[in-house]
Amino acid sequence: MEALVWETAEELDKKLAERMRRIRRRRKVSQQKLSDMSGVSYGSIKRFETTGQISLLSLTKLAMALELADELRNLFTQVPYRNIQEVINESKGKS
């Protein structure tokens, strides 16, 4: 059974960008300062916060600069099994 998709990939990206922007502001870090801290261009940060578009490498650099690397490290670490077949598939892959 397929899960219902409640949002598009673009909407999900924009929500992620909004969360990062709120954290940046909460920590009183300007876009320019975050650019200096992370090595990600000011334009890329501005585009990310506006559209949600950014490369994975740049997202990782921003997360590290904002001390959010643990959140990225933990991404997809506790994904529940959708069905018994996934359990079987995973156990076969370990042998």
Secondary structure as GFF3:
##gff-version 3
##sequence-region A 1 95
A	DSSP	alpha_helix	9	26	.	.	.	ID=ss1
A	DSSP	alpha_helix	31	38	.	.	.	ID=ss2
A	DSSP	alpha_helix	42	51	.	.	.	ID=ss3
A	DSSP	alpha_helix	56	65	.	.	.	ID=ss4
A	DSSP	alpha_helix	69	73	.	.	.	ID=ss5
A	DSSP	alpha_helix	84	93	.	.	.	ID=ss6
###
